[in-house]
Structures are given as C-alpha cells and as structure tokens.
Amino acid sequence: MKRQDIESAASLINDATGLVIAAGAGMGVDSGLPDFRGDAGFWKAYPPMKHLGIRFSEMADPRWFEEDPALAWGFYGHRLGLYRRTEPHRGFDLLRGWADGKPAGGFVFTSNVDGQFQRAGFDPERIHECHGSIHHLQCAAGCSQVIWDAADLEVDVDGESFRAHPPLPTCPGCGALSRPNILMFGDGGWLPDRTEDQYQAMQNWASELFGRPLVVVECGAGTA
C-alpha cells in the first residue's frame, strides 16, 4: 500500500463521527485461532475430520446434532473452549481505541461467532454477530424460540477423537439436545431473534449518523 493511501485512510478515520468495524474470520488468526478457510486449515485444527473425510462445510451442518450428537458437540464444544481460552490480539485494542475516540463511538459488524470482540472489551450492545454466537444456545429440537447464555456450559471433549463425552448439553425447556445459536450451512432451524435485535440496534445507531461522516474499516475478510 502506498504511503499516500495510508495517510488518506488515516485522515478519513480521524475525521469520522462514527466507525463501523467489519470483521471476518481472519481477524482471529493473530490470536492463534483457525480461520477454517479451505479444508487444509480445518483438517489441521481437527485431524479426525480429515481421517473421516469431512470438510468444514459438511461439519458445520445442523444434521450432525441428529445423526451423531457426540461428534457435533465434540466439534462445537472444543471450539467453545478454545474461544474462551484465547486472548484477543492487540489489534482489537487499537480498533476499540479508534471507535471510543469518535463522537458517536463505533459499532462492530462481524461474521465471527467466537465472541472475541466482547472479550476484548467492546460494548456488547454495539456488536452485530450476523451468524450468531457460540456463546449462546437454542433447542436442537425446536421446542421454543428461547435463546440462552452458554456461560455455565462445560463440554468434556476427547482431545484425540474430538468427540464429546456424555452427558451432552440439553434444552432446559424440554430436555432434548441443545445446539449453539449459530447459523450453519443449510440451517433451517437457526433462531435469528438475537441477531435480528443486534441488527436493529446497528440500524438505529447508523440512522442517527445520517449526513455525518461514517467510516467502515474491514479486517480479516477474504476475497470469496
């Protein structure tokens, strides 16, 4: 990137009334998180899936909660533990500093489900997670529209097979299996209510900035 481009971007950010931080999977890589872009990265993080010949797009499918719940919760339980243990890299602090310095503050729009922005100190009321969050759960059987916090959930996952040991997480309403409140591939059962509320909050915030300079900084998004 040319120096004049950097200076131009810095000037736009400096003069902005509000800042939107748009982040994709690559945002977590410097924290040590896998981005699952392509099968190689997924299989490196989850070797048993390579042995089984399961691709990320196939594993991230709600059907596993019916066909093989231990495998499904092994995958998502391991990810939940990984995201809880991971400390966000310094880039999160830099972005938060930029956003906090704006008259209208900032808003995060992210496709990531890892909760790293909340962990980095961003205001949870100023985050829109368009694919949901692994830190929230819903009933896999669809008994209700209830979405609940996964803060008390602990999943015992075998470190070699990446399968979850029983008892598997269940719905407090009906006792059936629960699942993460994440939009998966081919997912007709995902409950979008929490994410839609976040979207509305972002729209309300942006509408208040109409006519004033708003800057979008995109980080960690691929070219797909």
C-alpha positions in Angstrom: 0.0 0.0 0.0 1.3 3.5 -0.9 2.0 5.9 1.9 -0.5 8.4 0.4 -3.2 5.7 0.7 -2.3 5.2 4.3 -2.4 8.9 5.0 -5.7 9.2 3.2 -7.3 6.4 5.3 -5.9 7.9 8.5 -7.4 11.2 7.6 -10.9 9.7 7.0 -10.8 7.8 10.3 -9.6 10.9 12.1 -12.5 13.0 10.8 -15.2 10.4 11.2 -18.1 10.9 13.5 -18.7 7.1 13.8 -16.7 4.0 13.0 -18.0 0.6 11.8 -15.6 -2.3 12.3 -16.5 -5.1 9.8 -14.6 -8.3 10.7 -14.3 -11.8 9.2 -12.6 -15.0 10.3 -9.1 -13.7 9.5 -9.4 -11.2 12.4 -8.8 -14.0 14.9 -5.7 -15.6 13.2 -3.2 -13.3 15.0 -4.8 -14.5 18.3 -4.0 -18.1 17.2 -7.5 -19.1 16.1 -8.0 -21.2 13.0 -10.0 -19.4 10.3 -11.3 -22.6 8.6 -10.7 -21.1 5.1 -10.2 -24.1 3.0 -10.1 -27.7 4.1 -6.4 -27.7 5.0 -6.8 -25.3 7.8 -9.8 -27.1 9.2 -8.2 -30.5 9.0 -5.0 -29.2 10.6 -7.1 -28.0 13.6 -9.3 -31.1 13.6 -7.2 -34.1 12.3 -10.0 -36.7 12.9 -12.2 -34.9 10.4 -9.5 -35.4 7.8 -9.5 -39.1 8.6 -13.2 -39.2 8.2 -13.1 -37.2 5.0 -15.4 -34.5 6.5 -15.0 -31.0 5.2 -15.7 -27.8 7.2 -18.8 -27.0 5.2 -20.0 -30.5 5.9 -19.2 -30.5 9.6 -20.8 -27.1 10.1 -24.2 -28.6 9.4 -27.0 -29.0 11.9 -27.7 -32.6 10.7 -24.9 -33.8 12.9 -26.9 -33.0 16.0 -29.4 -35.6 14.9 -27.1 -38.1 13.2 -24.0 -38.0 15.6 -24.6 -35.7 18.5 -21.3 -36.6 20.2 -19.4 -35.6 17.1 -21.3 -32.4 16.7 -20.8 -31.4 20.3 -17.2 -32.5 20.2 -16.6 -30.0 17.4 -18.5 -27.1 18.8 -17.6 -27.9 22.4 -13.9 -27.8 21.5 -14.4 -24.5 19.7 -16.2 -23.1 22.7 -13.3 -24.0 25.0 -10.8 -22.7 22.5 -12.5 -19.3 22.2 -12.9 -19.0 25.9 -9.2 -19.5 26.4 -7.9 -17.3 23.6 -6.8 -13.7 24.4 -7.7 -11.2 21.7 -4.6 -9.8 20.0 -3.6 -6.1 20.3 -5.4 -5.2 17.1 -8.7 -5.4 18.9 -7.4 -2.8 21.4 -6.3 -0.5 18.6 -9.7 -0.6 16.9 -11.5 -0.1 20.2 -9.4 3.0 20.9 -10.3 4.4 17.5 -14.0 3.7 18.0 -14.1 5.1 21.6 -12.5 8.3 20.3 -15.4 9.1 17.9 -18.2 11.4 18.9 -20.8 8.7 18.2 -18.5 5.8 19.0 -18.4 2.7 16.9 -20.3 -0.5 16.0 -18.9 -3.9 15.2 -20.4 -6.0 12.3 -18.9 -9.4 12.3 -19.5 -12.9 10.8 -17.4 -14.4 13.6 -19.1 -16.4 16.2 -16.2 -16.5 18.7 -17.1 -13.6 21.0 -13.6 -12.1 20.7 -14.9 -8.5 20.4 -16.8 -8.9 23.7 -13.7 -10.4 25.3 -11.6 -7.5 24.1 -13.8 -5.0 25.9 -16.2 -3.9 23.1 -19.7 -2.9 24.3 -21.9 -5.9 23.7 -24.7 -3.5 22.8 -22.6 -2.3 19.9 -21.9 -5.6 18.2 -23.9 -7.3 15.4 -23.0 -11.0 15.0 -24.7 -11.8 11.7 -24.0 -15.6 12.0 -24.9 -15.8 15.7 -22.7 -16.7 18.6 -21.2 -20.0 20.0 -21.7 -18.4 23.5 -25.5 -18.8 23.1 -27.6 -21.9 22.8 -31.0 -23.0 21.5 -33.0 -26.2 21.5 -32.0 -28.5 18.6 -35.5 -30.0 18.6 -37.1 -26.5 18.2 -39.4 -26.7 21.2 -39.4 -22.9 21.6 -37.9 -19.6 20.4 -35.8 -19.3 23.6 -32.1 -18.5 23.2 -30.0 -18.7 26.4 -26.4 -17.9 27.5 -23.8 -20.7 27.4 -21.7 -19.2 30.2 -22.3 -22.2 32.6 -21.8 -24.8 29.9 -18.8 -27.1 30.1 -18.4 -29.8 27.4 -16.0 -32.6 28.0 -14.3 -33.3 24.7 -11.8 -36.2 24.0 -8.6 -34.5 22.8 -7.9 -37.2 20.2 -11.2 -38.1 18.7 -12.8 -34.7 19.2 -16.0 -36.4 20.4 -17.9 -35.1 23.4 -18.4 -37.4 26.4 -21.9 -37.6 27.9 -23.9 -36.1 29.2 -24.4 -33.8 26.2 -25.9 -30.3 26.6 -29.7 -30.4 26.7 -32.5 -27.9 26.4 -33.8 -26.7 29.8 -37.3 -26.5 28.4 -37.9 -30.0 27.0 -34.8 -32.0 27.8 -33.9 -32.6 24.2 -30.4 -31.9 22.8 -29.3 -28.3 22.6 -27.1 -26.7 20.0 -25.2 -23.4 19.5 -27.2 -20.4 18.3 -25.1 -20.3 15.1 -26.2 -20.1 11.5 -24.8 -23.3 10.0 -24.8 -24.4 6.4 -28.3 -25.5 5.2 -29.7 -24.4 8.5 -33.4 -24.1 8.6 -33.7 -24.4 12.4 -31.5 -21.5 13.5 -33.2 -18.9 15.7 -32.3 -15.4 14.4 -34.1 -13.4 17.0 -31.0 -12.4 19.0 -29.1 -11.5 15.8 -32.0 -9.5 14.4 -32.2 -7.5 17.6 -28.5 -6.7 17.2 -29.1 -5.7 13.5 -31.9 -3.3 14.5 -29.6 -1.7 17.2 -27.0 -1.2 14.5 -29.5 0.3 12.1 -30.8 2.7 14.8 -27.3 3.8 15.6 -26.4 4.4 11.9 -29.6 6.3 11.3 -28.7 8.8 13.9 -25.5 9.5 11.9 -27.3 10.3 8.7 -25.5 13.2 6.9 -22.4 12.9 9.1 -19.1 11.1 8.2 -19.1 7.4 8.9 -16.1 5.2 8.1 -16.0 1.4 7.7 -12.8 -0.5 8.5 -12.8 -4.0 7.2 -10.5 -6.6 8.8 -10.0 -10.3 8.2 -12.4 -10.8 5.4 -11.4 -12.9 2.4 -11.9 -12.4 -1.3 -14.5 -15.1 -1.7 
